[in-house]
Structures are given as structure tokens and as C-alpha cells.
Amino acid sequence: MEPIAHLVKVSLPNYLSGLPIPDSFLGWFKLGVRDWMSLIPFGAAVAGVTYVTYVAFCPAAKQWVIKKKAPINPSIRKAEAKVVDAFDIEDIQDKAAFCRCWRSKKFPYCDGSHGTHNTETGDNVGPVVVKHK
């Protein structure tokens, strides 16, 4: 506990007091290259804390992070290098709805799973409907 107390009470205040932060707006333009270089670690730390706080407390940021990491196809025929289905238009009776969200239990046909997917992720995907004349 003593190293943390030393960091908070001594090291951090000494570091912050040594930063070349000007007293006026025009003072920023008078800083030299060395002064700007000494401000980089502090700026990076502030940016990092701001980003972590944003992701932790902003629901929109959480959705973005979840979407970014989630695969499009979570479970359908994962052993195949590429999932491809071909249909002859003559085999379709009246119409057929094909899944585009990759959540259908009857893949490649749509079973309405996109409704739950859209609610959970904020997406708006629906099926491809093919009609036979």
C-alpha cells in the first residue's frame, strides 16, 4: 500500500507540476518541441482514461464494441471454408424467404430469427424473398 500512497502523494504531483502547461491560450504557441514531447505521455494517459470511461458507461459504445467482435456467422456449417447454397428457380413453388442474418435454425431458409437479432444488436436485416411467377 505504501508504493501506491507514494505514487498518489509524491510522484504524481511532482510529475504534474513539472509539465509545461502555459498560463494563457497564447502560451501554447510559445511551447518548444521538447515541451510538446513532454506532454505526449500525459495526453496519451488522458485519452486512454477517457476512452475506457466512454466504453464503460456509454451504451452506444458497448453496442459498437459487441458488434465489432461478433462474427456474422456464429454457428452454421463452420467446417466449410465458404457456405454456398444454390437453388433452381423452378424448384421454388410460390415464394421462398432466405436468411441473411445467419441466425436461422432452418438455414438457408428464414425462420424469423432476424427479429431477435435486430432487437439485440440494433441491426435492421431481414430475409431475401424470391417469388416465382
N, C-alpha and C positions, 0 to 999 in steps of 0.2 A: 504494500500500500504506500510505502514511503516514496518509491520512484514515481508513482502517479501524482502524489502530492507535490513533489519537487517539480514535475513537469508543469502542473497547473499553476503553482505559486511562483516559480522562479524562471524556468526555461521559456515557457510560452510568453509571459510578459516581457522578458528581455528580448526575445525574437521580435515581437510586435513593435516594441519601442524602437528597435533598430531599423525598421522598414522605412524607406524614403518616401513617405506619404506627404505630399505638399499640403500647405495650409489653404491654398486658394485653387480655383479652377485653372488659372493660367500657369500655376506651378507645375502641372502635369506636362506642359510643353517644354519646360526647362530641364526635365529629367534626362540624364545621360543614359547611354547604353548599359552601363554597369548597374545603374539604378533600376532600369526596367528588368534586367536579368535577375536581380534580387527579388523582384515582385512576382516572378513566374511561379515559384513553389506555392506562395500564398494564394495566388489567383487560381491555381490548379486545385488546391485544397478546398477553397470556397466553392468552385464549380462542382467538385465531386460531392461535397456535402449537399449542395443544392439539388443535384440530380438524384441522389439517393433519397432525399426527403420528398422530392416530387414523385418518384416512383412509388414510395411507400404510402403516400397519403392521397394521391390523385387517382380516382377510379379509371379515368380515361387512359392514364399511363399504364395501369395494370392490364387493361384490355389489350393495349398495343404490345406489351411485353408477352402476354399469353399468346396472342395471335402470331407473333413473330416466331416463337419457339415451336408452335404446334404444327405437326405435319399435315398436309392436305389429306392424305390417305392414311388414316390411323390403323387400319387392320385388314383391308381387302386384298387378298392374294399377294401378300408381301414377298413371297418366294420368287415371284416373277420379276424380271428386270423392268418390264413395262406392261401395264394392264391395258389390253386392247380387246374390244368386242366389236364384231361386225355383224350386221343384220341385213337381210334382204328385205326390201320394202314390200315385196309381195307376201312375206310371211306375217306382216303386221295386219291384223284383222281390220279394225276401225281406226284405233289410235293407240299409241304407247307413250308412256312417260318414262324418260330415262334420268337416272340420278346424276346430279352434278356436285353434290356436297360430300360424297363418299361416305355417308353415314348409314345408307340404306341396308337393311338386313336382306333384301331381295336384289342386291346389286347385280346387274346394271340397271334394273328397274327401280323406279322411285316408290318408296313406301311412306313418304311424308315425313321422314326423319329430319328433313331440312328445317322444319318448323322449330324443333327443339334446338338444333344447331344455330339457327338465326337468333333465337332468344338468348342463348348462352354467349354468343360471340359478337352480336350486333351486326352480323352479316345479312345479306338480302338474297342469297342464292335460292334458286328454285329449279324444277326439273326442265329438261328439254322434252317438249311434247311433239311427237311425229304423228301426223294424220295421214291416213291412206284414203284417197278419193274413191 
